[in-house]
Amino acid sequence: MGCDMYCAVEAHNKKTGSWDCFGVSTANRCYAMFSRIADVRNSEKENEYIEPIDEPRGWPVDASASAETWLENTALSFSKTWLDRAELESLDKWLQENHVCSLWKMLGFQHLEYLFGIEHGWRKAAFTCYDGLRVLFFFAN
C-alpha cells in the first residue's frame, strides 16, 4: 500500500495576525521527500536513512480555518506537521542537490514561486500584508 502526502500553503497576514490559506494539494509521491520532511517512509538501513528536518510536530493551533476544515474532512491522516519558510528553503535546496525536483513543483504549487518570490527572496511589492510563509503537511495510506 502506498503513502500519499497532502499539504496546505499558508501566509501570515500581519494586518489581521492570522494565517491565510493559499491552496491545498496532493503532493507528488516521493518517499525521499516524505523522509526528509517528517521521517515518514524512511529507510531503517543506516546507509539509506535520510535525516529528517524534524519529527512530526502536529497541526499548528493557529492554522487557517480552510486548512482546519480540509484536515477534518480527510480520514486516516497521520504524521501531521508543518515547516516554516527557512525550513522550506532548506528542503528545496536539499531536493535540488539530490536531483529530485523543485519543492514547489513536487507540491503542485509552481505558481507560488512567482507569487512569493521563492527564487528571489520575499517580494514585498506583491504581498505587502504578509510576513510569513509555511506549509502544513499530513500523510495518508
A tleap script that builds the chain and sets N, CA, C and O, in Angstrom:
source leaprc.protein.ff14SB
mol = sequence {
  NMET GLY CYS ASP MET TYR CYS ALA VAL GLU
  ALA HIE ASN LYS LYS THR GLY SER TRP ASP
  CYS PHE GLY VAL SER THR ALA ASN ARG CYS
  TYR ALA MET PHE SER ARG ILE ALA ASP VAL
  ARG ASN SER GLU LYS GLU ASN GLU TYR ILE
  GLU PRO ILE ASP GLU PRO ARG GLY TRP PRO
  VAL ASP ALA SER ALA SER ALA GLU THR TRP
  LEU GLU ASN THR ALA LEU SER PHE SER LYS
  THR TRP LEU ASP ARG ALA GLU LEU GLU SER
  LEU ASP LYS TRP LEU GLN GLU ASN HIE VAL
  CYS SER LEU TRP LYS MET LEU GLY PHE GLN
  HIE LEU GLU TYR LEU PHE GLY ILE GLU HIE
  GLY TRP ARG LYS ALA ALA PHE THR CYS TYR
  ASP GLY LEU ARG VAL LEU PHE PHE PHE ALA
  CASN
}
set mol.1.N position { 0.833 -1.171 0.000 }
set mol.1.CA position { 0.000 0.000 0.000 }
set mol.1.C position { 0.881 1.239 0.000 }
set mol.1.O position { 1.860 1.311 0.743 }
set mol.2.N position { 0.541 2.196 -0.817 }
set mol.2.CA position { 1.323 3.416 -0.913 }
set mol.2.C position { 0.928 4.439 0.136 }
set mol.2.O position { -0.076 4.299 0.833 }
set mol.3.N position { 1.735 5.451 0.221 }
set mol.3.CA position { 1.510 6.547 1.158 }
set mol.3.C position { 1.450 7.836 0.342 }
set mol.3.O position { 2.253 8.036 -0.570 }
set mol.4.N position { 0.506 8.699 0.666 }
set mol.4.CA position { 0.381 9.978 -0.021 }
set mol.4.C position { 0.561 11.117 0.964 }
set mol.4.O position { 0.310 10.969 2.160 }
set mol.5.N position { 0.998 12.255 0.447 }
set mol.5.CA position { 1.186 13.442 1.269 }
set mol.5.C position { 0.279 14.541 0.745 }
set mol.5.O position { 0.122 14.723 -0.462 }
set mol.6.N position { -0.310 15.262 1.675 }
set mol.6.CA position { -1.188 16.377 1.362 }
set mol.6.C position { -0.622 17.623 2.031 }
set mol.6.O position { 0.013 17.534 3.081 }
set mol.7.N position { -0.848 18.759 1.436 }
set mol.7.CA position { -0.264 19.972 2.002 }
set mol.7.C position { -1.178 21.173 1.793 }
set mol.7.O position { -2.001 21.206 0.878 }
set mol.8.N position { -1.005 22.150 2.663 }
set mol.8.CA position { -1.703 23.429 2.562 }
set mol.8.C position { -0.667 24.523 2.750 }
set mol.8.O position { 0.123 24.475 3.693 }
set mol.9.N position { -0.663 25.503 1.867 }
set mol.9.CA position { 0.267 26.631 1.967 }
set mol.9.C position { -0.452 27.782 2.651 }
set mol.9.O position { -1.557 28.160 2.262 }
set mol.10.N position { 0.187 28.332 3.670 }
set mol.10.CA position { -0.384 29.463 4.398 }
set mol.10.C position { 0.610 30.609 4.469 }
set mol.10.O position { 1.821 30.403 4.540 }
set mol.11.N position { 0.071 31.819 4.449 }
set mol.11.CA position { 0.877 33.027 4.635 }
set mol.11.C position { 0.320 33.789 5.827 }
set mol.11.O position { -0.893 33.856 6.023 }
set mol.12.N position { 1.219 34.361 6.620 }
set mol.12.CA position { 0.805 35.093 7.817 }
set mol.12.C position { 0.465 36.531 7.451 }
set mol.12.O position { 1.296 37.268 6.921 }
set mol.13.N position { -0.771 36.914 7.744 }
set mol.13.CA position { -1.258 38.260 7.445 }
set mol.13.C position { -0.907 39.156 8.626 }
set mol.13.O position { -1.490 39.022 9.702 }
set mol.14.N position { 0.041 40.069 8.430 }
set mol.14.CA position { 0.488 40.894 9.547 }
set mol.14.C position { -0.555 41.923 9.960 }
set mol.14.O position { -0.478 42.457 11.066 }
set mol.15.N position { -1.525 42.214 9.105 }
set mol.15.CA position { -2.587 43.158 9.468 }
set mol.15.C position { -3.615 42.517 10.387 }
set mol.15.O position { -4.072 43.147 11.341 }
set mol.16.N position { -3.983 41.267 10.109 }
set mol.16.CA position { -5.003 40.588 10.918 }
set mol.16.C position { -4.383 39.702 11.994 }
set mol.16.O position { -5.047 39.353 12.970 }
set mol.17.N position { -3.106 39.336 11.818 }
set mol.17.CA position { -2.445 38.446 12.773 }
set mol.17.C position { -2.817 36.989 12.589 }
set mol.17.O position { -2.461 36.152 13.418 }
set mol.18.N position { -3.528 36.670 11.511 }
set mol.18.CA position { -3.944 35.283 11.271 }
set mol.18.C position { -3.224 34.727 10.048 }
set mol.18.O position { -2.546 35.449 9.316 }
set mol.19.N position { -3.392 33.426 9.853 }
set mol.19.CA position { -2.808 32.747 8.700 }
set mol.19.C position { -3.877 32.591 7.629 }
set mol.19.O position { -4.996 32.173 7.927 }
set mol.20.N position { -3.544 32.924 6.384 }
set mol.20.CA position { -4.446 32.786 5.246 }
set mol.20.C position { -3.987 31.611 4.391 }
set mol.20.O position { -2.796 31.469 4.113 }
set mol.21.N position { -4.916 30.782 3.981 }
set mol.21.CA position { -4.598 29.613 3.166 }
set mol.21.C position { -4.558 30.009 1.694 }
set mol.21.O position { -5.490 30.637 1.191 }
set mol.22.N position { -3.481 29.643 1.003 }
set mol.22.CA position { -3.319 29.944 -0.418 }
set mol.22.C position { -3.554 28.736 -1.305 }
set mol.22.O position { -3.412 28.835 -2.524 }
set mol.23.N position { -3.902 27.622 -0.734 }
set mol.23.CA position { -4.209 26.457 -1.537 }
set mol.23.C position { -3.844 25.172 -0.844 }
set mol.23.O position { -2.984 25.139 0.037 }
set mol.24.N position { -4.516 24.105 -1.258 }
set mol.24.CA position { -4.235 22.761 -0.754 }
set mol.24.C position { -3.938 21.868 -1.950 }
set mol.24.O position { -4.405 22.121 -3.061 }
set mol.25.N position { -3.164 20.833 -1.714 }
set mol.25.CA position { -2.744 19.985 -2.822 }
set mol.25.C position { -2.363 18.601 -2.324 }
set mol.25.O position { -2.035 18.411 -1.153 }
set mol.26.N position { -2.414 17.641 -3.233 }
set mol.26.CA position { -1.809 16.337 -3.018 }
set mol.26.C position { -0.433 16.412 -3.665 }
set mol.26.O position { -0.316 16.732 -4.848 }
set mol.27.N position { 0.589 16.123 -2.905 }
set mol.27.CA position { 1.952 16.223 -3.426 }
set mol.27.C position { 2.300 14.998 -4.261 }
set mol.27.O position { 1.691 13.939 -4.108 }
set mol.28.N position { 3.274 15.147 -5.135 }
set mol.28.CA position { 3.802 14.001 -5.862 }
set mol.28.C position { 4.376 13.012 -4.849 }
set mol.28.O position { 5.010 13.412 -3.873 }
set mol.29.N position { 4.154 11.739 -5.084 }
set mol.29.CA position { 4.659 10.709 -4.174 }
set mol.29.C position { 6.169 10.623 -4.322 }
set mol.29.O position { 6.691 10.294 -5.387 }
set mol.30.N position { 6.851 10.922 -3.239 }
set mol.30.CA position { 8.317 10.893 -3.221 }
set mol.30.C position { 8.754 10.564 -1.798 }
set mol.30.O position { 8.784 11.434 -0.928 }
set mol.31.N position { 9.092 9.301 -1.574 }
set mol.31.CA position { 9.405 8.875 -0.219 }
set mol.31.C position { 10.665 9.540 0.341 }
set mol.31.O position { 10.790 9.695 1.556 }
set mol.32.N position { 11.586 9.929 -0.517 }
set mol.32.CA position { 12.762 10.656 -0.029 }
set mol.32.C position { 12.327 11.988 0.575 }
set mol.32.O position { 12.824 12.388 1.628 }
set mol.33.N position { 11.399 12.673 -0.091 }
set mol.33.CA position { 10.897 13.940 0.438 }
set mol.33.C position { 10.108 13.704 1.723 }
set mol.33.O position { 10.253 14.464 2.680 }
set mol.34.N position { 9.272 12.658 1.759 }
set mol.34.CA position { 8.496 12.350 2.954 }
set mol.34.C position { 9.441 12.101 4.137 }
set mol.34.O position { 9.195 12.557 5.253 }
set mol.35.N position { 10.518 11.373 3.868 }
set mol.35.CA position { 11.503 11.069 4.908 }
set mol.35.C position { 12.149 12.343 5.420 }
set mol.35.O position { 12.328 12.520 6.625 }
set mol.36.N position { 12.495 13.225 4.504 }
set mol.36.CA position { 13.164 14.478 4.875 }
set mol.36.C position { 12.234 15.413 5.644 }
set mol.36.O position { 12.674 16.097 6.568 }
set mol.37.N position { 10.955 15.449 5.274 }
set mol.37.CA position { 10.007 16.347 5.943 }
set mol.37.C position { 9.681 15.873 7.354 }
set mol.37.O position { 9.740 16.658 8.300 }
set mol.38.N position { 9.333 14.581 7.505 }
set mol.38.CA position { 8.792 14.144 8.792 }
set mol.38.C position { 9.138 12.710 9.169 }
set mol.38.O position { 8.452 12.109 9.995 }
set mol.39.N position { 10.193 12.151 8.575 }
set mol.39.CA position { 10.629 10.791 8.898 }
set mol.39.C position { 9.553 9.756 8.552 }
set mol.39.O position { 9.446 8.721 9.211 }
set mol.40.N position { 8.757 10.041 7.515 }
set mol.40.CA position { 7.701 9.134 7.056 }
set mol.40.C position { 8.234 8.306 5.901 }
set mol.40.O position { 8.797 8.854 4.953 }
set mol.41.N position { 8.064 6.995 5.968 }
set mol.41.CA position { 8.539 6.044 4.958 }
set mol.41.C position { 10.053 6.093 4.795 }
set mol.41.O position { 10.580 5.882 3.703 }
set mol.42.N position { 10.731 6.369 5.876 }
set mol.42.CA position { 12.190 6.431 5.867 }
set mol.42.C position { 12.758 5.020 5.953 }
set mol.42.O position { 12.123 4.124 6.509 }
set mol.43.N position { 13.927 4.828 5.415 }
set mol.43.CA position { 14.590 3.531 5.461 }
set mol.43.C position { 15.192 3.303 6.848 }
set mol.43.O position { 15.659 4.237 7.499 }
set mol.44.N position { 15.173 2.046 7.283 }
set mol.44.CA position { 15.818 1.706 8.544 }
set mol.44.C position { 17.266 1.303 8.332 }
set mol.44.O position { 18.008 1.110 9.295 }
set mol.45.N position { 17.672 1.175 7.073 }
set mol.45.CA position { 19.056 0.836 6.769 }
set mol.45.C position { 19.914 2.085 6.957 }
set mol.45.O position { 19.594 3.157 6.442 }
set mol.46.N position { 20.993 1.933 7.693 }
set mol.46.CA position { 21.835 3.079 8.038 }
set mol.46.C position { 22.332 3.829 6.804 }
set mol.46.O position { 22.355 5.060 6.809 }
set mol.47.N position { 22.720 3.134 5.771 }
set mol.47.CA position { 23.283 3.793 4.591 }
set mol.47.C position { 22.205 4.423 3.698 }
set mol.47.O position { 22.537 5.163 2.772 }
set mol.48.N position { 20.915 4.142 3.961 }
set mol.48.CA position { 19.830 4.715 3.169 }
set mol.48.C position { 18.962 5.675 3.973 }
set mol.48.O position { 18.064 6.307 3.417 }
set mol.49.N position { 19.219 5.793 5.279 }
set mol.49.CA position { 18.412 6.643 6.151 }
set mol.49.C position { 18.606 8.116 5.786 }
set mol.49.O position { 19.729 8.558 5.544 }
set mol.50.N position { 17.520 8.863 5.748 }
set mol.50.CA position { 17.557 10.297 5.452 }
set mol.50.C position { 17.239 11.059 6.730 }
set mol.50.O position { 16.195 10.841 7.345 }
set mol.51.N position { 18.123 11.938 7.122 }
set mol.51.CA position { 17.921 12.731 8.336 }
set mol.51.C position { 16.731 13.664 8.153 }
set mol.51.O position { 16.756 14.520 7.268 }
set mol.52.N position { 15.682 13.516 8.976 }
set mol.52.CA position { 14.516 14.392 8.826 }
set mol.52.C position { 14.786 15.796 9.366 }
set mol.52.O position { 15.612 15.986 10.259 }
set mol.53.N position { 14.082 16.764 8.811 }
set mol.53.CA position { 14.171 18.137 9.315 }
set mol.53.C position { 13.705 18.170 10.759 }
set mol.53.O position { 14.311 18.834 11.601 }
set mol.54.N position { 12.625 17.450 11.043 }
set mol.54.CA position { 12.087 17.360 12.401 }
set mol.54.C position { 11.106 16.198 12.443 }
set mol.54.O position { 10.639 15.723 11.408 }
set mol.55.N position { 10.805 15.754 13.635 }
set mol.55.CA position { 9.745 14.771 13.818 }
set mol.55.C position { 8.413 15.493 13.606 }
set mol.55.O position { 8.363 16.717 13.730 }
set mol.56.N position { 7.344 14.779 13.293 }
set mol.56.CA position { 6.048 15.440 13.130 }
set mol.56.C position { 5.685 16.274 14.364 }
set mol.56.O position { 5.765 15.792 15.494 }
set mol.57.N position { 5.286 17.527 14.133 }
set mol.57.CA position { 5.005 18.493 15.197 }
set mol.57.C position { 3.529 18.619 15.522 }
set mol.57.O position { 3.157 19.277 16.494 }
set mol.58.N position { 2.691 17.994 14.716 }
set mol.58.CA position { 1.258 18.195 14.871 }
set mol.58.C position { 0.817 19.406 14.060 }
set mol.58.O position { 1.633 20.117 13.474 }
set mol.59.N position { -0.473 19.618 14.042 }
set mol.59.CA position { -1.056 20.738 13.300 }
set mol.59.C position { -0.922 21.992 14.145 }
set mol.59.O position { -1.183 21.927 15.347 }
set mol.60.N position { -0.527 23.139 13.579 }
set mol.60.CA position { -0.400 24.354 14.392 }
set mol.60.C position { -1.763 24.807 14.940 }
set mol.60.O position { -2.777 24.700 14.250 }
set mol.61.N position { -1.782 25.303 16.156 }
set mol.61.CA position { -3.036 25.721 16.784 }
set mol.61.C position { -3.650 26.933 16.092 }
set mol.61.O position { -4.852 27.172 16.207 }
set mol.62.N position { -2.833 27.694 15.378 }
set mol.62.CA position { -3.335 28.895 14.704 }
set mol.62.C position { -3.515 28.684 13.195 }
set mol.62.O position { -3.463 29.642 12.423 }
set mol.63.N position { -3.723 27.442 12.782 }
set mol.63.CA position { -3.933 27.151 11.353 }
set mol.63.C position { -5.180 27.869 10.850 }
set mol.63.O position { -6.115 28.128 11.608 }
set mol.64.N position { -5.176 28.181 9.574 }
set mol.64.CA position { -6.323 28.858 8.967 }
set mol.64.C position { -7.563 27.966 9.026 }
set mol.64.O position { -7.456 26.741 9.099 }
set mol.65.N position { -8.732 28.590 8.993 }
set mol.65.CA position { -9.993 27.838 9.016 }
set mol.65.C position { -10.078 26.903 7.815 }
set mol.65.O position { -10.591 25.791 7.938 }
set mol.66.N position { -9.582 27.338 6.649 }
set mol.66.CA position { -9.607 26.496 5.445 }
set mol.66.C position { -8.778 25.237 5.641 }
set mol.66.O position { -9.212 24.142 5.283 }
set mol.67.N position { -7.590 25.389 6.206 }
set mol.67.CA position { -6.723 24.229 6.438 }
set mol.67.C position { -7.342 23.309 7.492 }
set mol.67.O position { -7.278 22.087 7.357 }
set mol.68.N position { -7.934 23.877 8.525 }
set mol.68.CA position { -8.588 23.075 9.566 }
set mol.68.C position { -9.721 22.238 8.981 }
set mol.68.O position { -9.826 21.045 9.262 }
set mol.69.N position { -10.562 22.863 8.172 }
set mol.69.CA position { -11.694 22.163 7.550 }
set mol.69.C position { -11.200 21.053 6.649 }
set mol.69.O position { -11.745 19.950 6.655 }
set mol.70.N position { -10.172 21.341 5.878 }
set mol.70.CA position { -9.590 20.366 4.969 }
set mol.70.C position { -9.077 19.150 5.729 }
set mol.70.O position { -9.305 18.013 5.317 }
set mol.71.N position { -8.384 19.390 6.840 }
set mol.71.CA position { -7.864 18.291 7.651 }
set mol.71.C position { -8.997 17.465 8.246 }
set mol.71.O position { -8.944 16.235 8.231 }
set mol.72.N position { -10.014 18.131 8.768 }
set mol.72.CA position { -11.135 17.428 9.392 }
set mol.72.C position { -11.876 16.535 8.403 }
set mol.72.O position { -12.453 15.520 8.793 }
set mol.73.N position { -11.861 16.907 7.127 }
set mol.73.CA position { -12.582 16.151 6.107 }
set mol.73.C position { -11.730 15.073 5.445 }
set mol.73.O position { -12.165 14.448 4.478 }
set mol.74.N position { -10.535 14.852 5.950 }
set mol.74.CA position { -9.637 13.856 5.378 }
set mol.74.C position { -9.431 12.739 6.397 }
set mol.74.O position { -8.806 12.937 7.440 }
set mol.75.N position { -9.953 11.589 6.084 }
set mol.75.CA position { -9.865 10.453 7.005 }
set mol.75.C position { -8.480 9.809 6.965 }
set mol.75.O position { -7.750 9.922 5.981 }
set mol.76.N position { -8.147 9.143 8.044 }
set mol.76.CA position { -6.926 8.331 8.132 }
set mol.76.C position { -5.635 9.117 7.950 }
set mol.76.O position { -4.660 8.582 7.424 }
set mol.77.N position { -5.613 10.354 8.368 }
set mol.77.CA position { -4.379 11.132 8.263 }
set mol.77.C position { -3.464 10.825 9.450 }
set mol.77.O position { -3.935 10.485 10.535 }
set mol.78.N position { -2.166 10.948 9.234 }
set mol.78.CA position { -1.187 10.740 10.298 }
set mol.78.C position { 0.032 11.611 10.049 }
set mol.78.O position { 0.180 12.191 8.973 }
set mol.79.N position { 0.892 11.700 11.031 }
set mol.79.CA position { 2.140 12.465 10.965 }
set mol.79.C position { 1.910 13.903 10.504 }
set mol.79.O position { 2.581 14.386 9.592 }
set mol.80.N position { 0.967 14.571 11.135 }
set mol.80.CA position { 0.700 15.978 10.812 }
set mol.80.C position { 1.891 16.822 11.253 }
set mol.80.O position { 2.420 16.644 12.350 }
set mol.81.N position { 2.304 17.741 10.389 }
set mol.81.CA position { 3.438 18.594 10.709 }
set mol.81.C position { 3.406 19.834 9.828 }
set mol.81.O position { 2.526 19.972 8.978 }
set mol.82.N position { 4.343 20.718 10.024 }
set mol.82.CA position { 4.451 21.932 9.208 }
set mol.82.C position { 5.901 22.375 9.175 }
set mol.82.O position { 6.692 22.034 10.055 }
set mol.83.N position { 6.237 23.140 8.147 }
set mol.83.CA position { 7.582 23.701 8.009 }
set mol.83.C position { 7.456 25.198 7.759 }
set mol.83.O position { 6.573 25.640 7.024 }
set mol.84.N position { 8.342 25.976 8.373 }
set mol.84.CA position { 8.336 27.417 8.140 }
set mol.84.C position { 9.178 27.753 6.911 }
set mol.84.O position { 9.736 26.864 6.269 }
set mol.85.N position { 9.262 29.021 6.596 }
set mol.85.CA position { 9.928 29.448 5.371 }
set mol.85.C position { 11.392 28.984 5.299 }
set mol.85.O position { 11.827 28.463 4.272 }
set mol.86.N position { 12.137 29.171 6.371 }
set mol.86.CA position { 13.545 28.772 6.358 }
set mol.86.C position { 13.677 27.258 6.138 }
set mol.86.O position { 14.548 26.813 5.390 }
set mol.87.N position { 12.825 26.482 6.781 }
set mol.87.CA position { 12.863 25.029 6.613 }
set mol.87.C position { 12.446 24.634 5.195 }
set mol.87.O position { 12.998 23.692 4.627 }
set mol.88.N position { 11.479 25.347 4.624 }
set mol.88.CA position { 11.063 25.082 3.247 }
set mol.88.C position { 12.196 25.363 2.267 }
set mol.88.O position { 12.422 24.597 1.330 }
set mol.89.N position { 12.907 26.467 2.487 }
set mol.89.CA position { 14.038 26.791 1.616 }
set mol.89.C position { 15.137 25.746 1.747 }
set mol.89.O position { 15.762 25.370 0.755 }
set mol.90.N position { 15.374 25.276 2.971 }
set mol.90.CA position { 16.363 24.222 3.199 }
set mol.90.C position { 15.944 22.929 2.497 }
set mol.90.O position { 16.769 22.256 1.879 }
set mol.91.N position { 14.663 22.588 2.597 }
set mol.91.CA position { 14.146 21.388 1.939 }
set mol.91.C position { 14.265 21.505 0.420 }
set mol.91.O position { 14.674 20.554 -0.246 }
set mol.92.N position { 13.911 22.659 -0.123 }
set mol.92.CA position { 14.003 22.869 -1.565 }
set mol.92.C position { 15.449 22.707 -2.039 }
set mol.92.O position { 15.702 22.073 -3.064 }
set mol.93.N position { 16.382 23.275 -1.302 }
set mol.93.CA position { 17.804 23.143 -1.649 }
set mol.93.C position { 18.233 21.676 -1.600 }
set mol.93.O position { 18.930 21.205 -2.498 }
set mol.94.N position { 17.820 20.954 -0.555 }
set mol.94.CA position { 18.163 19.538 -0.408 }
set mol.94.C position { 17.603 18.730 -1.573 }
set mol.94.O position { 18.304 17.887 -2.132 }
set mol.95.N position { 16.346 18.977 -1.946 }
set mol.95.CA position { 15.729 18.256 -3.062 }
set mol.95.C position { 16.488 18.497 -4.361 }
set mol.95.O position { 16.724 17.566 -5.131 }
set mol.96.N position { 16.868 19.741 -4.601 }
set mol.96.CA position { 17.578 20.052 -5.841 }
set mol.96.C position { 18.990 19.472 -5.838 }
set mol.96.O position { 19.462 18.991 -6.869 }
set mol.97.N position { 19.668 19.513 -4.694 }
set mol.97.CA position { 21.013 18.932 -4.595 }
set mol.97.C position { 20.985 17.420 -4.808 }
set mol.97.O position { 21.952 16.840 -5.303 }
set mol.98.N position { 19.875 16.783 -4.434 }
set mol.98.CA position { 19.733 15.340 -4.600 }
set mol.98.C position { 19.009 14.984 -5.892 }
set mol.98.O position { 18.570 13.849 -6.080 }
set mol.99.N position { 18.890 15.963 -6.774 }
set mol.99.CA position { 18.328 15.780 -8.117 }
set mol.99.C position { 16.922 15.184 -8.090 }
set mol.99.O position { 16.578 14.347 -8.924 }
set mol.100.N position { 16.115 15.622 -7.125 }
set mol.100.CA position { 14.733 15.155 -7.049 }
set mol.100.C position { 13.861 16.079 -7.883 }
set mol.100.O position { 13.323 15.660 -8.908 }
set mol.101.N position { 13.714 17.325 -7.463 }
set mol.101.CA position { 12.884 18.291 -8.174 }
set mol.101.C position { 12.764 19.524 -7.294 }
set mol.101.O position { 13.192 19.500 -6.140 }
set mol.102.N position { 12.197 20.586 -7.809 }
set mol.102.CA position { 11.879 21.755 -7.005 }
set mol.102.C position { 10.743 21.398 -6.055 }
set mol.102.O position { 9.792 20.722 -6.449 }
set mol.103.N position { 10.836 21.846 -4.814 }
set mol.103.CA position { 9.792 21.592 -3.828 }
set mol.103.C position { 8.432 22.045 -4.335 }
set mol.103.O position { 7.447 21.316 -4.211 }
set mol.104.N position { 8.373 23.229 -4.898 }
set mol.104.CA position { 7.084 23.798 -5.302 }
set mol.104.C position { 6.470 23.011 -6.458 }
set mol.104.O position { 5.247 22.951 -6.580 }
set mol.105.N position { 7.292 22.414 -7.297 }
set mol.105.CA position { 6.761 21.547 -8.349 }
set mol.105.C position { 6.267 20.236 -7.753 }
set mol.105.O position { 5.236 19.711 -8.173 }
set mol.106.N position { 7.000 19.705 -6.774 }
set mol.106.CA position { 6.586 18.462 -6.121 }
set mol.106.C position { 5.243 18.629 -5.414 }
set mol.106.O position { 4.437 17.699 -5.369 }
set mol.107.N position { 5.009 19.826 -4.861 }
set mol.107.CA position { 3.775 20.085 -4.137 }
set mol.107.C position { 2.645 20.531 -5.052 }
set mol.107.O position { 1.499 20.638 -4.615 }
set mol.108.N position { 2.957 20.792 -6.319 }
set mol.108.CA position { 1.933 21.244 -7.248 }
set mol.108.C position { 1.601 22.713 -7.099 }
set mol.108.O position { 0.500 23.136 -7.452 }
set mol.109.N position { 2.536 23.500 -6.580 }
set mol.109.CA position { 2.322 24.925 -6.354 }
set mol.109.C position { 3.377 25.762 -7.082 }
set mol.109.O position { 3.956 26.677 -6.497 }
set mol.110.N position { 3.628 25.450 -8.356 }
set mol.110.CA position { 4.643 26.188 -9.094 }
set mol.110.C position { 4.354 27.687 -9.115 }
set mol.110.O position { 5.279 28.499 -9.131 }
set mol.111.N position { 3.077 28.053 -9.115 }
set mol.111.CA position { 2.718 29.470 -9.160 }
set mol.111.C position { 3.205 30.229 -7.928 }
set mol.111.O position { 3.367 31.448 -7.982 }
set mol.112.N position { 3.440 29.528 -6.820 }
set mol.112.CA position { 3.903 30.210 -5.621 }
set mol.112.C position { 5.351 30.667 -5.746 }
set mol.112.O position { 5.773 31.592 -5.051 }
set mol.113.N position { 6.110 30.027 -6.622 }
set mol.113.CA position { 7.478 30.502 -6.850 }
set mol.113.C position { 7.445 31.953 -7.279 }
set mol.113.O position { 8.282 32.755 -6.864 }
set mol.114.N position { 6.476 32.284 -8.109 }
set mol.114.CA position { 6.358 33.665 -8.566 }
set mol.114.C position { 5.671 34.536 -7.512 }
set mol.114.O position { 6.156 35.616 -7.175 }
set mol.115.N position { 4.538 34.055 -6.996 }
set mol.115.CA position { 3.757 34.877 -6.070 }
set mol.115.C position { 4.550 35.271 -4.834 }
set mol.115.O position { 4.488 36.418 -4.392 }
set mol.116.N position { 5.288 34.332 -4.282 }
set mol.116.CA position { 6.040 34.614 -3.070 }
set mol.116.C position { 7.518 34.852 -3.343 }
set mol.116.O position { 8.301 35.041 -2.412 }
set mol.117.N position { 7.899 34.844 -4.602 }
set mol.117.CA position { 9.284 35.127 -4.935 }
set mol.117.C position { 10.250 34.173 -4.280 }
set mol.117.O position { 11.310 34.578 -3.802 }
set mol.118.N position { 9.886 32.899 -4.257 }
set mol.118.CA position { 10.719 31.902 -3.590 }
set mol.118.C position { 12.145 31.945 -4.115 }
set mol.118.O position { 13.102 31.859 -3.345 }
set mol.119.N position { 12.281 32.078 -5.433 }
set mol.119.CA position { 13.623 32.026 -6.016 }
set mol.119.C position { 14.381 33.343 -5.894 }
set mol.119.O position { 15.580 33.393 -6.168 }
set mol.120.N position { 13.697 34.406 -5.487 }
set mol.120.CA position { 14.370 35.713 -5.400 }
set mol.120.C position { 14.213 36.381 -4.040 }
set mol.120.O position { 14.454 37.583 -3.926 }
set mol.121.N position { 13.825 35.658 -3.025 }
set mol.121.CA position { 13.568 36.270 -1.728 }
set mol.121.C position { 12.152 36.840 -1.683 }
set mol.121.O position { 11.437 36.836 -2.685 }
set mol.122.N position { 11.766 37.318 -0.533 }
set mol.122.CA position { 10.398 37.808 -0.322 }
set mol.122.C position { 10.114 39.038 -1.166 }
set mol.122.O position { 10.868 40.009 -1.100 }
set mol.123.N position { 9.046 39.026 -1.959 }
set mol.123.CA position { 8.670 40.160 -2.799 }
set mol.123.C position { 7.613 40.998 -2.099 }
set mol.123.O position { 6.430 40.658 -2.121 }
set mol.124.N position { 8.030 42.073 -1.487 }
set mol.124.CA position { 7.102 42.918 -0.749 }
set mol.124.C position { 6.118 43.622 -1.671 }
set mol.124.O position { 5.001 43.929 -1.255 }
set mol.125.N position { 6.503 43.881 -2.898 }
set mol.125.CA position { 5.608 44.576 -3.826 }
set mol.125.C position { 4.349 43.758 -4.099 }
set mol.125.O position { 3.268 44.328 -4.249 }
set mol.126.N position { 4.466 42.449 -4.164 }
set mol.126.CA position { 3.327 41.600 -4.494 }
set mol.126.C position { 2.444 41.318 -3.275 }
set mol.126.O position { 1.219 41.294 -3.400 }
set mol.127.N position { 3.035 41.108 -2.116 }
set mol.127.CA position { 2.275 40.735 -0.936 }
set mol.127.C position { 2.728 41.548 0.269 }
set mol.127.O position { 3.377 41.022 1.174 }
set mol.128.N position { 2.389 42.814 0.278 }
set mol.128.CA position { 2.867 43.687 1.356 }
set mol.128.C position { 2.247 43.371 2.708 }
set mol.128.O position { 2.810 43.742 3.738 }
set mol.129.N position { 1.105 42.699 2.734 }
set mol.129.CA position { 0.475 42.437 4.037 }
set mol.129.C position { 0.931 41.120 4.655 }
set mol.129.O position { 0.503 40.802 5.764 }
set mol.130.N position { 1.784 40.338 3.983 }
set mol.130.CA position { 2.225 39.048 4.517 }
set mol.130.C position { 3.674 39.107 4.970 }
set mol.130.O position { 4.532 39.689 4.306 }
set mol.131.N position { 3.925 38.485 6.127 }
set mol.131.CA position { 5.286 38.481 6.643 }
set mol.131.C position { 5.766 37.089 7.049 }
set mol.131.O position { 6.784 36.963 7.731 }
set mol.132.N position { 5.060 36.065 6.647 }
set mol.132.CA position { 5.470 34.700 6.970 }
set mol.132.C position { 4.871 33.716 5.997 }
set mol.132.O position { 3.831 33.981 5.393 }
set mol.133.N position { 5.519 32.591 5.845 }
set mol.133.CA position { 5.068 31.553 4.928 }
set mol.133.C position { 5.327 30.206 5.591 }
set mol.133.O position { 6.384 29.999 6.188 }
set mol.134.N position { 4.369 29.294 5.487 }
set mol.134.CA position { 4.569 27.939 6.000 }
set mol.134.C position { 3.722 26.980 5.174 }
set mol.134.O position { 2.760 27.378 4.518 }
set mol.135.N position { 4.104 25.706 5.222 }
set mol.135.CA position { 3.330 24.660 4.581 }
set mol.135.C position { 2.997 23.627 5.640 }
set mol.135.O position { 3.869 23.169 6.378 }
set mol.136.N position { 1.716 23.264 5.705 }
set mol.136.CA position { 1.227 22.243 6.612 }
set mol.136.C position { 1.125 20.941 5.830 }
set mol.136.O position { 0.644 20.932 4.697 }
set mol.137.N position { 1.576 19.841 6.427 }
set mol.137.CA position { 1.602 18.547 5.755 }
set mol.137.C position { 0.903 17.496 6.606 }
set mol.137.O position { 0.917 17.564 7.835 }
set mol.138.N position { 0.296 16.530 5.941 }
set mol.138.CA position { -0.092 15.298 6.608 }
set mol.138.C position { -0.028 14.175 5.592 }
set mol.138.O position { 0.027 14.412 4.385 }
set mol.139.N position { -0.035 12.971 6.085 }
set mol.139.CA position { 0.140 11.784 5.245 }
set mol.139.C position { -1.055 10.867 5.433 }
set mol.139.O position { -1.720 10.903 6.468 }
set mol.140.N position { -1.325 10.043 4.424 }
set mol.140.CA position { -2.420 9.073 4.500 }
set mol.140.C position { -2.071 7.864 3.633 }
set mol.140.O position { -1.427 7.996 2.592 }
set mol.141.N position { -2.503 6.697 4.074 }
set mol.141.CA position { -2.287 5.469 3.302 }
set mol.141.C position { -3.473 5.231 2.403 }
set mol.141.O position { -3.499 4.248 1.662 }
savepdb mol mol.pdb
quit
